[in-house]
Amino acid sequence: MSSVSTYCTRALALLNHLSAYADTVCRVILFASCVGMAGVIGAQVFFRYVLNASLFWSEELGRVLLVQLTFFGAAVAYRAGAHIGVDTVVCRLSPVGRNMAARCTHLASLFLFVVMAIYGFQFAEFLSVQMTTTLGVSKRVPFMAVPFSGCIMALHCLCFLFGPVSKAPCYGNKDENTCEEGRA
């Protein structure tokens, strides 16, 4: 029995390590996309209004970078627990009930992330023969943010499901019997 417990502990540690590494990669992509988007849009404004010459590729590149920001940002926010949620009903549950609600939510999210990854890869393969209008790259390249972020969010979700139970705070309800008070 001890070897099974050790194996599970090591597997969870590896899962957490992979999740942390994926989060770091997502944060680097977010930073690069944000800086790139600000640079491209800033250059477009300068070229259009100061030099009176438009950069024909800037709008499409800005849109591609915005897609990267959206999907990889969602993965970072999911791991950080920063997505908006309505917890009116959950806060009225017992600690065990809140734990079960959190587990059910993560299980439903895992289903969504797996569907997002599977169909995202299929759709990216479908787009592989199409090229972007001004950048001249396969549409598969910018679209891969969807299935990759789905895989990363599924990885984070597995860490939440198999990891230790965390005390999820309930904001807004000050009753100590039903919820924690304030932010952790």
Backbone as numpy.savetxt, mean C-alpha at the origin, in Angstrom:
# Nx Ny Nz CAx CAy CAz Cx Cy Cz
6.96 -30.64 19.69 6.13 -29.45 19.69 7.00 -28.20 19.69
8.13 -28.27 20.36 9.03 -27.13 20.45 9.61 -26.76 19.09
9.91 -27.77 18.27 10.47 -27.48 16.95 9.44 -26.81 16.05
8.17 -27.17 16.20 7.11 -26.52 15.41 6.98 -25.06 15.83
7.03 -24.80 17.12 6.94 -23.43 17.62 8.13 -22.60 17.15
9.32 -23.19 17.17 10.52 -22.50 16.69 10.41 -22.20 15.21
9.92 -23.18 14.45 9.74 -22.99 13.02 8.76 -21.85 12.74
7.64 -21.84 13.46 6.63 -20.79 13.27 7.20 -19.41 13.65
7.97 -19.36 14.71 8.57 -18.11 15.14 9.55 -17.60 14.09
10.36 -18.50 13.54 11.31 -18.10 12.49 10.60 -17.68 11.21
9.54 -18.40 10.86 8.78 -18.05 9.66 8.14 -16.67 9.80
7.59 -16.39 10.98 6.98 -15.09 11.22 8.03 -13.98 11.23
9.20 -14.27 11.79 10.29 -13.29 11.78 10.73 -12.99 10.35
10.82 -14.02 9.52 11.17 -13.82 8.11 10.10 -13.01 7.40
8.84 -13.34 7.67 7.72 -12.61 7.08 7.77 -11.13 7.48
8.02 -10.86 8.74 8.13 -9.47 9.22 9.33 -8.77 8.60
10.42 -9.48 8.43 11.61 -8.88 7.81 11.33 -8.53 6.35
10.68 -9.43 5.63 10.32 -9.16 4.23 9.34 -7.99 4.14
8.40 -7.93 5.07 7.44 -6.84 5.10 8.14 -5.50 5.33
9.07 -5.48 6.27 9.81 -4.24 6.55 10.67 -3.84 5.35
11.29 -4.81 4.69 12.10 -4.51 3.51 11.23 -3.97 2.37
10.07 -4.61 2.15 9.15 -4.14 1.11 8.65 -2.74 1.42
8.41 -2.46 2.70 7.98 -1.12 3.10 9.07 -0.09 2.80
10.31 -0.45 3.07 11.42 0.47 2.78 11.53 0.73 1.28
11.40 -0.32 0.48 11.44 -0.15 -0.98 10.29 0.74 -1.44
9.10 0.53 -0.88 7.95 1.37 -1.25 8.19 2.82 -0.89
8.80 3.06 0.26 9.08 4.44 0.67 10.10 5.10 -0.25
11.08 4.34 -0.73 12.05 4.88 -1.68 11.36 5.21 -3.00
10.49 4.32 -3.46 9.72 4.57 -4.69 8.84 5.80 -4.52
8.21 5.93 -3.35 7.37 7.11 -3.08 8.19 8.39 -3.14
9.36 8.38 -2.51 10.21 9.57 -2.51 10.64 9.92 -3.93
11.11 8.92 -4.67 11.57 9.17 -6.04 10.41 9.64 -6.93
9.24 9.05 -6.76 8.08 9.45 -7.57 7.65 10.87 -7.23
7.67 11.20 -5.96 7.26 12.54 -5.53 8.23 13.61 -6.06
9.52 13.34 -5.89 10.53 14.29 -6.38 10.46 14.38 -7.91
10.31 13.23 -8.56 10.22 13.23 -10.02 8.99 13.97 -10.52
7.87 13.76 -9.85 6.63 14.43 -10.26 6.74 15.94 -10.07
7.29 16.35 -8.93 7.46 17.79 -8.69 8.40 18.40 -9.72
9.48 17.67 -10.04 10.43 18.16 -11.04 9.83 18.25 -12.43
9.11 17.22 -12.83 8.52 17.19 -14.17 7.45 18.26 -14.31
6.58 18.38 -13.33 5.50 19.38 -13.41 6.09 20.78 -13.31
7.09 20.95 -12.44 7.76 22.26 -12.34 8.44 22.64 -13.65
9.11 21.67 -14.28 9.76 21.94 -15.57 8.73 22.28 -16.64
7.60 21.57 -16.62 6.55 21.85 -17.60 6.01 23.27 -17.45
5.79 23.68 -16.21 5.31 25.05 -15.97 6.34 26.05 -16.46
7.63 25.83 -16.14 8.69 26.74 -16.56 8.78 26.80 -18.09
8.79 25.64 -18.74 8.90 25.62 -20.19 7.69 26.26 -20.86
6.51 26.01 -20.33 5.31 26.51 -20.97 5.16 28.02 -20.80
5.37 28.54 -19.59 5.06 29.94 -19.32 6.26 30.87 -19.41
7.47 30.35 -19.27 8.65 31.20 -19.37 9.28 31.10 -20.75
9.47 29.87 -21.22 10.11 29.68 -22.52 9.12 29.57 -23.67
7.83 29.50 -23.34 6.77 29.40 -24.35 6.94 28.18 -25.26
7.43 27.09 -24.66 7.59 25.83 -25.38 7.18 24.70 -24.44
6.22 23.91 -24.86 5.68 22.87 -23.99 6.49 21.57 -24.11
6.64 20.87 -22.98 7.25 19.54 -22.99 6.13 18.55 -23.29
6.19 17.92 -24.43 5.08 17.06 -24.87 4.92 15.79 -24.03
5.95 15.36 -23.33 5.92 14.11 -22.58 5.65 14.30 -21.09
5.61 15.52 -20.62 5.55 15.75 -19.17 4.22 15.33 -18.54
3.11 15.54 -19.23 1.81 15.18 -18.66 1.70 13.68 -18.46
2.14 12.91 -19.45 2.06 11.46 -19.35 2.99 10.93 -18.26
4.20 11.46 -18.17 5.12 11.03 -17.12 4.59 11.41 -15.74
4.01 12.60 -15.62 3.40 13.01 -14.36 2.27 12.08 -13.95
1.47 11.65 -14.91 0.37 10.72 -14.63 0.91 9.35 -14.19
1.95 8.88 -14.84 2.57 7.60 -14.46 3.12 7.68 -13.04
3.79 8.78 -12.72 4.34 8.94 -11.38 3.23 9.05 -10.33
2.11 9.66 -10.68 0.98 9.74 -9.76 0.40 8.36 -9.47
0.35 7.50 -10.47 -0.12 6.13 -10.27 0.82 5.40 -9.31
2.14 5.58 -9.48 3.10 4.95 -8.57 2.89 5.46 -7.15
2.70 6.77 -7.01 2.45 7.35 -5.69 1.19 6.77 -5.06
0.16 6.60 -5.83 -1.11 6.11 -5.31 -1.00 4.69 -4.79
-0.48 3.78 -5.60 -0.49 2.37 -5.22 0.58 2.03 -4.20
1.79 2.54 -4.36 2.82 2.25 -3.36 2.55 3.03 -2.07
1.93 4.18 -2.19 1.50 4.92 -1.00 0.44 4.17 -0.23
-0.46 3.49 -0.94 -1.49 2.67 -0.27 -0.84 1.54 0.51
0.22 0.94 -0.04 0.91 -0.14 0.67 1.59 0.37 1.94
2.23 1.52 1.85 2.87 2.11 3.04 1.82 2.47 4.08
0.73 3.06 3.64 -0.33 3.46 4.58 -0.98 2.24 5.22
-1.14 1.16 4.48 -1.75 -0.04 5.05 -0.87 -0.61 6.16
0.43 -0.68 5.92 1.33 -1.22 6.95 1.36 -0.32 8.18
1.26 0.98 7.97 1.30 1.93 9.08 -0.05 2.06 9.79
-1.09 1.46 9.23 -2.43 1.59 9.81 -2.99 2.98 9.65
-2.64 3.64 8.55 -3.00 5.03 8.34 -4.22 5.23 7.45
-4.85 4.16 7.01 -6.06 4.32 6.20 -7.22 4.72 7.09
-8.13 5.45 6.51 -9.31 5.91 7.24 -10.22 4.72 7.52
-10.79 4.69 8.70 -11.71 3.62 9.06 -12.81 4.16 9.96
-13.96 3.54 9.90 -15.06 3.90 10.77 -15.14 2.80 11.83
-14.93 3.19 13.09 -14.85 2.19 14.15 -15.96 2.32 15.19
-17.06 2.91 14.81 -18.17 3.13 15.74 -18.68 1.83 16.33
-18.89 0.83 15.50 -19.41 -0.45 15.98 -18.30 -1.25 16.66
-17.12 -1.26 16.06 -16.01 -2.05 16.60 -15.62 -1.59 18.00
-15.69 -0.31 18.27 -15.33 0.22 19.59 -16.28 -0.25 20.68
-17.45 -0.66 20.32 -18.42 -1.12 21.31 -18.25 -2.61 21.63
-17.34 -3.27 20.92 -17.11 -4.69 21.15 -16.12 -4.91 22.29
-16.11 -6.11 22.80 -15.12 -6.48 23.81 -13.74 -6.56 23.14
-12.67 -6.62 23.91 -11.33 -6.76 23.30 -11.24 -7.99 22.39
-11.84 -9.08 22.79 -11.83 -10.28 21.94 -12.62 -10.02 20.66
-13.75 -9.33 20.77 -14.56 -8.99 19.60 -13.82 -8.05 18.66
-13.11 -7.07 19.23 -12.31 -6.16 18.39 -11.20 -6.93 17.67
-10.59 -7.88 18.38 -9.54 -8.69 17.77 -10.11 -9.51 16.61
-11.27 -10.13 16.83 -11.90 -10.91 15.76 -12.30 -10.03 14.58
-12.81 -8.84 14.87 -13.17 -7.91 13.79 -11.93 -7.51 13.00
-10.83 -7.25 13.70 -9.58 -6.88 13.01 -9.09 -8.04 12.15
-9.15 -9.25 12.67 -8.71 -10.43 11.91 -9.60 -10.63 10.68
-10.91 -10.48 10.84 -11.83 -10.62 9.70 -11.57 -9.54 8.65
-11.28 -8.33 9.12 -10.98 -7.24 8.19 -9.71 -7.54 7.41
-8.68 -8.03 8.10 -7.43 -8.37 7.41 -7.63 -9.55 6.46
-8.47 -10.49 6.84 -8.74 -11.63 5.97 -9.44 -11.18 4.69
-10.43 -10.30 4.82 -11.13 -9.76 3.65 -10.17 -8.93 2.81
-9.29 -8.18 3.47 -8.30 -7.37 2.76 -7.33 -8.27 2.00
-6.92 -9.38 2.62 -6.01 -10.32 1.96 -6.64 -10.84 0.68
-7.92 -11.17 0.74 -8.63 -11.63 -0.46 -8.57 -10.56 -1.55
-8.85 -9.32 -1.18 -8.81 -8.21 -2.14 -7.40 -8.04 -2.72
-6.37 -8.11 -1.88 -5.00 -7.91 -2.36 -4.56 -9.03 -3.30
-4.98 -10.26 -3.01 -4.62 -11.38 -3.88 -5.33 -11.23 -5.23
-6.60 -10.86 -5.21 -7.32 -10.61 -6.46 -6.66 -9.48 -7.24
-6.29 -8.41 -6.53 -5.63 -7.27 -7.16 -4.31 -7.70 -7.82
-3.54 -8.54 -7.15 -2.27 -8.99 -7.70 -2.47 -9.92 -8.90
-3.35 -10.90 -8.76 -3.55 -11.87 -9.84 -4.07 -11.18 -11.10
-5.16 -10.44 -10.96 -5.73 -9.79 -12.14 -4.87 -8.62 -12.62
-4.11 -8.02 -11.71 -3.18 -6.98 -12.12 -2.09 -7.52 -13.02
-1.54 -8.69 -12.66 -0.52 -9.31 -13.52 -1.12 -9.72 -14.86
-2.34 -10.25 -14.84 -2.99 -10.64 -16.10 -3.24 -9.43 -16.99
-3.71 -8.35 -16.40 -3.99 -7.14 -17.18 -2.69 -6.52 -17.69
-1.64 -6.56 -16.87 -0.34 -6.03 -17.31 0.18 -6.83 -18.51
-0.03 -8.13 -18.48 0.38 -8.96 -19.63 -0.43 -8.59 -20.87
-1.72 -8.31 -20.68 -2.57 -7.88 -21.78 -2.06 -6.56 -22.38
-1.56 -5.67 -21.51 -1.07 -4.36 -21.96 0.33 -4.39 -22.54
1.00 -5.52 -22.47 2.42 -5.58 -22.85 2.67 -5.21 -24.30
1.70 -5.38 -25.17 1.91 -5.05 -26.59 1.60 -3.59 -26.90
0.97 -2.88 -25.97 0.62 -1.48 -26.19 1.74 -0.58 -25.67
1.95 0.52 -26.35 2.99 1.48 -25.96 2.34 2.77 -25.48
3.02 3.44 -24.56 2.54 4.75 -24.12 2.71 5.73 -25.27
1.86 6.72 -25.29 1.82 7.64 -26.43 3.10 8.45 -26.59
3.55 9.10 -25.54 4.70 10.01 -25.68 5.99 9.45 -25.10
5.90 8.55 -24.13 7.12 8.02 -23.52 7.72 6.88 -24.32
6.89 6.16 -25.07 7.37 5.09 -25.92 7.79 3.83 -25.19
7.23 3.59 -24.01 7.51 2.35 -23.28 6.23 1.51 -23.24
6.39 0.25 -22.98 5.24 -0.63 -22.88 4.34 -0.17 -21.73
3.04 -0.22 -21.95 2.11 0.19 -20.89 2.17 -0.76 -19.70
2.79 -1.92 -19.90 2.96 -2.86 -18.79 3.84 -2.26 -17.70
4.84 -1.51 -18.07 5.81 -0.99 -17.10 5.15 -0.11 -16.04
4.43 0.96 -16.40 3.81 1.76 -15.35 2.67 1.04 -14.63
1.99 0.11 -15.32 0.86 -0.57 -14.72 1.28 -1.62 -13.70
2.53 -2.04 -13.71 2.99 -3.06 -12.77 2.91 -2.60 -11.32
2.70 -1.31 -11.09 2.52 -0.82 -9.73 1.29 -1.47 -9.08
0.28 -1.78 -9.86 -0.96 -2.36 -9.30 -0.70 -3.77 -8.75
-0.19 -4.72 -9.54 0.02 -6.05 -8.96 1.14 -6.09 -7.93
2.20 -5.30 -8.11 3.28 -5.30 -7.12 2.79 -4.77 -5.78
2.02 -3.68 -5.81 1.51 -3.15 -4.55 0.50 -4.12 -3.93
-0.24 -4.84 -4.75 -1.14 -5.86 -4.23 -0.37 -6.97 -3.52
0.74 -7.40 -4.09 1.58 -8.41 -3.45 2.18 -7.89 -2.14
2.61 -6.65 -2.14 3.21 -6.07 -0.94 2.17 -5.92 0.16
0.98 -5.46 -0.20 -0.08 -5.34 0.80 -0.51 -6.71 1.32
-0.50 -7.73 0.47 -0.81 -9.09 0.92 0.26 -9.56 1.91
1.52 -9.25 1.65 2.59 -9.59 2.58 2.39 -8.92 3.93
2.09 -7.62 3.91 1.81 -6.90 5.16 0.62 -7.53 5.88
-0.39 -7.90 5.13 -1.60 -8.48 5.69 -1.30 -9.81 6.37
-0.44 -10.62 5.78 -0.07 -11.89 6.40 0.65 -11.64 7.73
1.46 -10.61 7.78 2.12 -10.25 9.05 1.09 -9.88 10.10
0.08 -9.13 9.70 -0.97 -8.75 10.65 -1.78 -9.97 11.10
-2.07 -10.87 10.17 -2.89 -12.03 10.50 -2.18 -13.02 11.42
-0.91 -13.30 11.14 -0.18 -14.32 11.89 0.68 -13.74 13.01
0.77 -12.43 13.06 1.57 -11.79 14.10 0.82 -11.71 15.41
1.47 -11.12 16.39 0.82 -10.98 17.69 -0.38 -10.04 17.61
-1.32 -10.25 18.48 -2.52 -9.43 18.53 -2.12 -8.05 19.02
-2.50 -7.03 18.27 -2.20 -5.66 18.69 -3.48 -5.03 19.23
-3.31 -4.17 20.21 -4.46 -3.47 20.78 -4.78 -2.30 19.87
-5.86 -2.43 19.11 -6.26 -1.36 18.20 -7.00 -0.29 18.99
-6.48 0.94 18.98 -7.18 1.99 19.72 -8.45 2.42 19.00
-9.42 2.82 19.77 -10.65 3.39 19.24 -10.62 4.88 19.58
-10.70 5.69 18.60 -10.63 7.13 18.80 -12.03 7.69 18.93
-12.21 8.62 19.79 -13.50 9.29 19.85 -14.40 8.79 20.96
-14.23 7.56 21.42 -15.04 7.05 22.51 -14.17 7.00 23.76
-14.54 7.72 24.78 -13.70 7.84 25.97 -14.06 6.83 27.06
-14.99 5.93 26.78 -15.39 4.93 27.77 -14.29 3.88 27.88
-13.67 3.80 29.04 -12.55 2.89 29.22 -12.95 1.43 29.14
-14.21 1.12 29.36 -14.65 -0.27 29.30 -14.77 -0.78 27.88
-14.95 0.12 26.92 -15.14 -0.34 25.54 -13.98 0.00 24.63
-13.25 1.06 24.92 -12.19 1.47 24.01 -11.04 2.12 24.75
-9.91 2.15 24.09 -8.79 2.90 24.63 -9.01 4.37 24.37
-8.37 5.18 25.14 -8.54 6.62 24.99 -7.34 7.19 24.28
-7.57 7.96 23.22 -6.50 8.67 22.53 -5.69 7.78 21.61
-4.71 8.38 21.01 -3.85 7.68 20.05 -2.69 7.04 20.79
-2.28 5.90 20.27 -1.16 5.17 20.89 0.16 5.82 20.53
